[in-house]
Amino acid sequence: MKDGKIKLKKEVFWPTIIFTGGAAILGIVNNEALTSITKKFFTWSLDSFGWLYQIIVMISFLVMMALFFSKLGSVRIGGKDAKAKHSFGAWFAMALTGGVASGIVTWGVNEPLIYYGNVWGELDTLGIEPFSAKAAIFAMGRSFFNWTFLPYAVYTLCGVVIAYLYFNKKRKLSVTTTLEPILGEKINSSKFSAIIDILSMLAIVLGLTSGLTACIVLIVSGISYSYGISSSVTLFYGVGILIICLFTFSTYVGLDKGLKVIGSLNAYFYYGLLIFLFLIGPTLFILRNGTAGMAEWLHNFWNWGLDPIDIGGAALTRSWTLFDWAVWIAYAPVMGIFLAKISYGRTIREFIIVNMILPSIFGIVWFSTFGNSALNMQMSGTFDLVNVIKNTNAVTAVWAFLKNLPFGIGTIIIPINILIIIASFATAADATSMTVASMCVKDLEVGEDAPGYLKAIWGIVIGSIAIIMSAFGGGEQGVDGVKSLATAGGFFVLFIFILQVCSVIKLFFIDKIEE
């Protein structure tokens, strides 16, 4: 914006706003119709293209590892004289909390339990006896697989190509720009540019909307289960407004004052809770079953990583792994822009460390600590958490686990966990709103943020839809429809991502890049 005036990309902004709002309204008015259409499409896409999801995610990981060990790893984002704007700790905190949101908090307990108890038939095709020691080891190994190097490689690949083109080549900040290495610079001026940006924005906005809806429901269920407060519409509105105010204010004031502070505080919550639970929990079981889980994961890495459904079955591979890959890929193009914007002054090797390697290590530690503590609670007969999942839902099991921690410590950890979830999602929503707003502005110069009011508009729009959908019908009606729509949108983003992978290979390994 060289003239100081804001030039809105109307061809991108308005279609996204209209489509997002329309999907939400349809989800409320006729949830069954929306859910039926999108679920059928999503199931078809995974059954037909599961092989492609697995191959492209695996290629992403291999490409990032090759780039990490190559001499190109020393290339500095922004040029060899560029200086980092954030400390290493603050940078990692923003990258970690901006990417995982509240997902790792929720699934760190639930996913291992679901595998262990074979709740929806995840073990049926594997010959593993539910509730056995083998099932406990498998539960940890599969959780490591779904939440570590492979999905983070997807984010990292998108981020590194955007960072290099934006800061080093001074190209535009958009998803379309990442396709220039294979399609040429004309792609940015073609009609396809707007289509690509719209598809990417729809995927991330709908995903964030459904994520916020689920976050509100998660917090309300925690308050209701732990403190006996009824899940009233007022409570849904109150929780929703609190989260919206937090991430909208953070987005409005900017990266340094908002996201950086929230991300750092959020990371300290993570670190503190991990250490605390490790010390009071079944420490030896955490270490032993965590290590056995890593052995299971590494032993089956290629088997699981190239399974199109036929090996693990639909209940395991389609409903968990392929579902996860679709969601991560849907978020990746826009999340890559966020990761790129906070990486100025860092080398490509440092970028891969902070966005793929360290978050993966953190995921292993988190799932080992929380997942094994929950498994031990189940296996020792302290509390039947699997039964809670079967009789209610996966969300409530988190609160049942925390409430039944030894020494009555759950009374302290539960409110802390609620704060972590709020902060986690606020950080991710902050990052996403900032990135989506940037994609709506023409000619955004290097290092420049979108106007605060535009970022606030997206925060309010996303938050308002989520509040309506979480409160409507006791917090359940409408959620499945938008969630399915967001993941179905990931199918279209899949092909954009494939082109991005090709761009990275050509840019870094075929073309001669300037250091």
C-alpha positions in Angstrom: 0.0 0.0 0.0 2.5 2.6 -1.2 0.0 5.4 -1.3 -1.2 4.7 2.2 -4.7 3.7 1.0 -6.3 0.4 1.7 -7.1 -1.5 -1.5 -9.6 -4.3 -0.6 -9.6 -7.4 -2.7 -13.3 -7.4 -3.2 -13.2 -10.5 -5.5 -11.8 -12.4 -2.5 -13.3 -10.7 0.5 -17.0 -10.8 -0.4 -17.4 -14.3 -1.8 -15.8 -15.7 1.4 -18.0 -13.6 3.7 -21.2 -14.5 1.8 -20.4 -18.2 1.5 -19.3 -18.6 5.1 -22.4 -16.9 6.4 -24.6 -18.8 4.0 -23.2 -22.2 5.1 -23.7 -21.2 8.8 -27.3 -20.2 8.1 -28.0 -23.4 6.3 -26.4 -25.4 9.1 -28.8 -23.8 11.6 -32.0 -23.9 9.4 -31.4 -27.4 8.0 -28.5 -29.0 9.7 -29.4 -32.5 8.5 -29.3 -31.4 4.8 -25.9 -29.7 5.2 -24.4 -32.6 7.2 -25.7 -35.2 4.8 -24.3 -33.5 1.7 -20.9 -32.6 3.1 -20.4 -35.9 4.9 -21.2 -37.9 1.7 -18.8 -35.8 -0.3 -16.1 -36.0 2.4 -16.4 -39.7 2.7 -16.2 -40.1 -1.0 -13.1 -37.9 -1.2 -11.2 -39.9 1.4 -12.2 -43.3 0.0 -11.2 -42.2 -3.5 -8.2 -40.1 -2.8 -6.9 -41.4 0.6 -3.9 -42.8 -1.3 -3.1 -39.3 -2.6 -3.4 -37.7 0.9 -0.9 -40.3 2.3 1.6 -40.0 -0.6 1.6 -36.2 -0.6 2.0 -35.9 3.2 4.8 -38.4 3.1 6.5 -36.5 0.3 6.2 -33.3 2.3 8.0 -34.8 5.2 10.8 -36.2 3.0 11.2 -32.9 1.2 11.5 -31.0 4.5 14.1 -33.4 5.8 16.1 -33.1 2.6 16.0 -29.3 2.8 17.0 -29.4 6.5 20.1 -31.4 5.8 21.1 -29.6 2.6 23.3 -26.5 2.3 20.1 -24.5 1.5 19.3 -24.8 5.2 21.7 -22.0 5.9 19.8 -19.5 3.6 18.5 -16.7 5.7 14.9 -15.6 5.3 15.0 -11.9 4.3 18.5 -12.0 3.1 21.9 -12.7 4.8 21.8 -9.3 6.7 18.2 -9.8 8.0 17.8 -9.7 11.8 15.2 -11.7 13.7 12.3 -9.6 15.1 11.4 -12.1 17.9 13.4 -14.0 20.4 13.8 -17.7 19.8 11.4 -18.5 22.7 8.7 -16.1 21.6 9.0 -17.3 18.0 8.6 -20.9 19.0 5.7 -20.1 21.4 3.8 -18.3 18.6 4.5 -21.1 16.1 3.5 -23.8 18.5 0.3 -22.3 20.0 -0.7 -20.7 16.7 -0.7 -24.2 15.1 -2.2 -26.6 17.6 -5.0 -24.5 19.1 -7.0 -26.5 21.6 -6.7 -29.7 19.7 -3.7 -31.2 21.5 -5.2 -30.3 24.9 -8.4 -32.2 24.0 -7.0 -35.2 22.0 -3.9 -35.7 24.2 -6.3 -37.6 26.6 -9.1 -38.7 24.3 -7.4 -40.2 21.3 -5.3 -42.8 23.2 -8.3 -43.8 25.2 -10.5 -44.2 22.1 -7.9 -46.5 20.4 -7.3 -48.4 23.7 -11.0 -49.1 24.2 -11.8 -49.6 20.5 -14.7 -47.2 20.9 -15.6 -47.0 17.2 -13.9 -50.1 15.9 -10.4 -48.7 15.5 -8.8 -52.0 16.3 -11.2 -54.3 14.5 -8.9 -55.0 11.4 -5.6 -55.1 13.4 -6.1 -58.1 15.5 -5.3 -56.2 18.7 -7.4 -57.0 21.8 -9.1 -53.9 23.3 -8.1 -53.0 26.8 -4.9 -55.0 26.5 -1.3 -53.9 27.1 -0.7 -54.2 23.3 -3.7 -51.8 22.8 -2.1 -49.3 25.2 1.2 -49.3 23.3 -0.6 -49.1 19.9 -2.7 -46.2 21.3 0.4 -44.1 22.0 2.2 -45.1 18.8 -0.8 -44.1 16.6 -1.2 -40.8 18.5 2.4 -40.0 17.9 2.0 -40.7 14.2 -1.1 -38.5 13.8 0.3 -35.5 15.8 4.0 -35.2 15.1 6.3 -35.0 12.1 4.0 -35.7 9.2 1.3 -33.1 9.8 3.8 -30.5 10.9 5.7 -31.1 7.7 2.6 -29.9 5.8 2.6 -26.6 7.7 6.3 -26.2 7.4 6.4 -26.8 3.7 3.8 -24.1 3.0 5.5 -21.7 5.4 9.0 -22.0 4.0 8.1 -21.4 0.4 6.0 -18.4 1.3 8.7 -17.0 3.6 11.4 -17.3 0.9 9.3 -15.8 -1.9 7.9 -13.0 0.3 11.0 -11.9 2.1 13.8 -12.8 -0.2 12.1 -12.5 -3.6 9.8 -9.6 -2.6 6.7 -11.4 -4.1 3.1 -10.8 -3.0 1.8 -12.3 0.2 -0.7 -14.8 -1.1 -1.2 -18.5 -1.6 -1.1 -17.9 -5.3 2.4 -16.6 -5.1 3.6 -20.1 -3.9 2.7 -21.5 -7.3 4.9 -19.1 -9.3 7.9 -21.4 -9.4 6.0 -23.9 -11.6 3.2 -21.7 -13.2 5.1 -18.4 -13.6 4.4 -14.9 -12.4 1.4 -14.5 -14.6 -0.6 -16.7 -12.2 -0.9 -13.7 -9.8 -2.7 -11.6 -12.5 -5.0 -14.4 -13.8 -8.5 -15.3 -12.7 -7.1 -18.4 -11.0 -5.4 -16.2 -8.4 -8.7 -15.1 -6.9 -10.1 -18.6 -7.1 -7.1 -20.1 -5.3 -7.2 -17.4 -2.5 -11.0 -17.9 -2.1 -10.7 -21.7 -1.8 -7.9 -21.3 0.8 -9.7 -18.7 2.8 -13.0 -20.7 2.8 -11.2 -23.7 4.1 -9.5 -21.8 6.9 -12.4 -19.6 7.9 -14.9 -22.5 7.9 -12.4 -24.6 9.8 -11.8 -21.9 12.3 -15.5 -21.3 12.7 -16.2 -25.0 13.5 -13.1 -25.1 15.7 -14.3 -22.2 17.7 -17.8 -23.8 18.0 -16.2 -27.0 19.3 -14.0 -25.0 21.6 -17.0 -23.2 23.1 -18.8 -26.6 23.6 -15.7 -28.1 25.1 -15.4 -25.3 27.7 -19.1 -25.3 28.5 -19.0 -29.1 29.0 -16.1 -28.7 31.3 -17.8 -26.1 33.4 -21.0 -28.1 33.4 -19.3 -31.5 34.3 -16.9 -30.0 36.8 -19.1 -27.5 38.6 -22.6 -28.7 38.0 -23.7 -25.6 36.1 -26.3 -26.2 33.5 -25.4 -25.7 29.9 -27.6 -22.7 29.3 -27.7 -20.5 26.2 -26.4 -17.7 28.4 -23.3 -19.7 29.3 -22.6 -20.5 25.7 -22.9 -16.8 24.8 -20.7 -15.8 27.7 -17.9 -18.2 26.9 -18.1 -17.3 23.2 -17.9 -13.6 23.8 -15.0 -14.0 26.1 -13.0 -15.8 23.5 -14.0 -13.5 20.7 -13.0 -10.4 22.7 -9.6 -11.9 23.6 -8.5 -12.9 20.1 -10.2 -9.9 18.3 -8.4 -7.5 20.6 -5.1 -9.3 20.2 -5.6 -9.3 16.4 -6.5 -5.6 16.4 -3.5 -4.4 18.4 -1.1 -6.4 16.2 1.5 -9.1 16.3 3.9 -7.8 18.8 1.4 -6.6 21.4 -1.2 -9.3 20.9 -0.2 -12.7 19.6 3.3 -12.5 20.9 2.1 -11.9 24.5 -0.7 -14.5 24.4 1.4 -17.1 22.7 4.2 -16.7 25.3 1.8 -16.9 28.2 0.0 -19.9 26.6 3.3 -21.7 26.1 4.2 -21.2 29.8 0.8 -22.8 30.7 1.7 -25.8 28.5 5.2 -26.2 30.0 3.9 -25.8 33.6 1.0 -28.3 33.3 3.2 -30.9 31.6 5.9 -30.8 34.3 3.3 -30.8 37.0 1.3 -33.8 35.7 4.6 -35.7 35.0 5.6 -35.3 38.6 2.3 -36.2 40.2 1.3 -38.8 37.7 2.4 -42.4 37.0 5.9 -41.3 36.1 7.3 -44.8 35.4 4.3 -45.8 33.3 4.6 -42.6 31.3 8.2 -43.3 30.5 7.8 -47.0 29.8 4.6 -46.9 27.7 5.7 -43.7 26.0 9.0 -45.4 24.9 7.1 -48.5 23.8 4.7 -46.3 21.9 7.6 -44.7 20.0 8.9 -48.1 19.1 5.4 -49.0 17.8 5.2 -45.8 15.8 8.7 -46.1 14.2 8.2 -49.8 13.5 5.0 -49.0 11.6 5.9 -45.6 10.1 5.9 -46.6 6.5 3.0 -49.0 6.9 0.8 -46.4 8.5 2.1 -43.6 6.3 1.1 -45.3 3.0 -2.1 -46.9 4.1 -5.0 -45.7 1.8 -7.6 -47.4 4.2 -7.0 -51.0 3.2 -4.5 -51.8 6.0 -6.0 -50.1 9.0 -9.7 -50.0 7.9 -12.1 -47.2 7.6 -12.7 -46.7 11.4 -9.0 -46.1 12.0 -7.4 -44.8 8.8 -10.3 -42.9 7.2 -12.0 -41.5 10.4 -8.7 -40.5 12.1 -5.6 -40.3 10.0 -7.0 -39.2 6.6 -9.5 -37.0 8.4 -6.6 -35.3 10.2 -4.6 -35.0 7.0 -7.5 -33.3 5.3 -7.9 -30.8 8.1 -4.1 -30.0 8.3 -3.9 -29.5 4.5 -7.0 -27.3 4.6 -5.3 -25.0 7.1 -1.8 -25.3 5.6 -1.8 -22.6 2.9 -3.0 -19.9 5.2 -1.2 -21.1 8.3 1.9 -21.1 6.1 1.5 -17.4 5.6 1.3 -16.8 9.4 4.4 -18.9 10.0 6.3 -17.1 7.3 5.4 -13.6 8.6 7.0 -14.4 12.1 10.1 -16.0 10.6 12.0 -13.0 9.3 15.7 -13.1 10.0 15.8 -16.9 10.6 17.5 -19.5 8.5 15.6 -22.2 6.6 17.1 -24.8 8.9 15.9 -22.9 12.0 12.5 -22.5 10.4 12.2 -26.3 10.0 13.4 -26.8 13.6 10.9 -24.5 15.1 7.9 -25.4 12.9 8.4 -29.2 12.4 10.9 -30.7 14.7 10.3 -29.0 18.1 6.5 -29.1 17.8 6.7 -32.8 17.1 8.9 -33.4 20.1 6.5 -31.4 22.2 3.6 -33.5 20.8 5.4 -36.7 21.9 6.0 -35.4 25.4 2.4 -34.1 25.7 0.8 -37.3 24.5 3.1 -39.4 26.6 2.3 -37.5 29.7 -1.4 -36.9 29.3 -2.3 -39.9 27.3 -0.4 -42.4 29.5 -1.8 -40.8 32.6 -5.3 -41.3 31.3 -4.5 -44.9 30.2 -3.1 -45.7 33.6 -6.2 -44.3 35.3 -8.3 -46.6 33.0 -6.1 -49.7 33.4 -5.7 -49.4 37.2 -9.5 -49.2 37.7 -9.3 -45.7 39.2 -12.0 -44.4 36.8 -13.6 -45.8 33.7 -12.8 -43.1 31.2 -13.6 -45.2 28.1 -17.2 -45.7 29.5 -17.5 -41.9 29.8 -16.6 -41.6 26.1 -19.1 -44.3 25.1 -21.9 -42.8 27.2 -21.4 -39.1 26.5 -18.7 -38.0 24.0 -14.9 -37.7 23.7 -14.9 -34.1 25.0 -16.3 -34.9 28.5 -13.7 -37.6 29.1 -11.0 -34.8 29.4 -12.8 -33.3 32.3 -13.5 -36.7 33.9 -9.8 -37.4 33.7 -8.8 -34.1 35.3 -11.5 -34.4 38.0 -10.2 -37.8 39.1 -6.5 -36.9 39.4 -4.9 -37.9 42.7 -4.9 -35.6 45.8 -8.0 -33.8 44.5 -5.6 -31.7 42.4 -8.2 -31.6 39.6 -9.9 -28.7 41.4 -6.8 -26.6 40.6 -6.0 -28.1 37.2 -9.5 -27.9 35.7 -9.7 -24.0 35.8 -6.1 -23.9 34.6 -7.0 -26.2 31.7 -10.0 -24.0 30.8 -7.6 -21.1 30.6 -5.2 -23.0 28.5 -8.0 -24.0 26.0 -9.2 -20.4 25.8 -5.6 -19.1 25.3 -4.8 -21.9 22.8 -7.7 -21.2 20.6 -7.4 -17.4 21.0 -3.8 -17.7 19.8 -4.7 -19.8 16.8 -7.7 -17.6 15.9 -5.5 -14.5 16.3 -3.0 -15.9 13.8 -5.7 -17.0 11.4 -7.6 -13.8 11.5 -4.4 -11.8 10.9 -3.5 -14.0 7.9 -7.0 -14.0 6.4 -7.2 -10.2 6.7 -3.8 -9.9 4.9 -5.1 -12.0 2.0 -8.0 -9.5 1.6 -5.7 -6.5 0.9 -4.0 -5.6 -2.4 -0.3 -4.8 -2.7 0.6 -5.5 1.0 4.2 -4.7 1.3 6.9 -6.8 3.0 6.6 -6.5 6.8 3.3 -4.7 6.6 0.1 -5.9 8.4 -3.4 -5.6 7.2 -5.4 -2.8 8.9 -6.6 -3.5 12.4 -10.2 -2.9 11.7 -10.2 -5.5 8.9 -8.6 -8.1 11.2 -11.2 -7.2 13.8 -14.0 -7.7 11.2 -12.9 -11.2 10.5 -12.6 -12.0 14.2 -16.1 -10.7 14.9 -17.7 -12.5 11.9 -16.1 -15.8 12.7 -16.9 -15.5 16.4 -20.5 -14.4 15.9 -21.3 -17.4 13.7 -19.6 -19.8 16.1 -21.6 -18.4 19.1 -24.9 -18.8 17.2 -24.1 -22.3 16.2 -22.8 -23.4 19.6 -25.8 -21.9 21.5 -28.4 -23.1 19.0 -30.0 -26.4 20.0 -28.0 -26.7 23.3 -24.7 -26.3 21.6 -25.0 -29.3 19.3 -27.1 -28.4 16.3 -25.1 -26.9 13.4 -21.6 -28.0 14.5 -21.4 -31.2 12.5 -22.5 -29.4 9.3 -19.9 -26.7 9.3 -17.2 -29.1 10.5 -17.9 -31.4 7.6 -18.1 -28.5 5.2 -14.7 -27.3 6.4 -13.0 -30.7 6.0 -14.7 -31.2 2.6 -13.2 -27.9 1.6 -9.9 -29.4 2.4 -10.3 -31.8 -0.6 -10.1 -28.8 -2.9 -7.2 -27.3 -1.1 -5.4 -30.7 -1.5 -4.7 -30.0 -5.2 -3.4 -26.5 -4.4 -1.1 -28.1 -1.8 0.1 -30.7 -4.3 1.2 -27.8 -6.6 2.9 -26.1 -3.6 4.9 -29.3 -3.0 6.0 -29.2 -6.6 6.9 -25.5 -6.3 9.1 -26.2 -3.3 10.9 -29.1 -5.1 11.5 -26.9 -8.2 12.4 -23.7 -6.2 14.9 -25.3 -3.8 16.2 -28.4 -5.6 16.0 -27.6 -9.4 16.3 -23.8 -9.7 19.4 -22.0 -8.5 18.3 -19.8 -5.6 20.2 -16.8 -4.4 21.6 -16.9 -0.8 
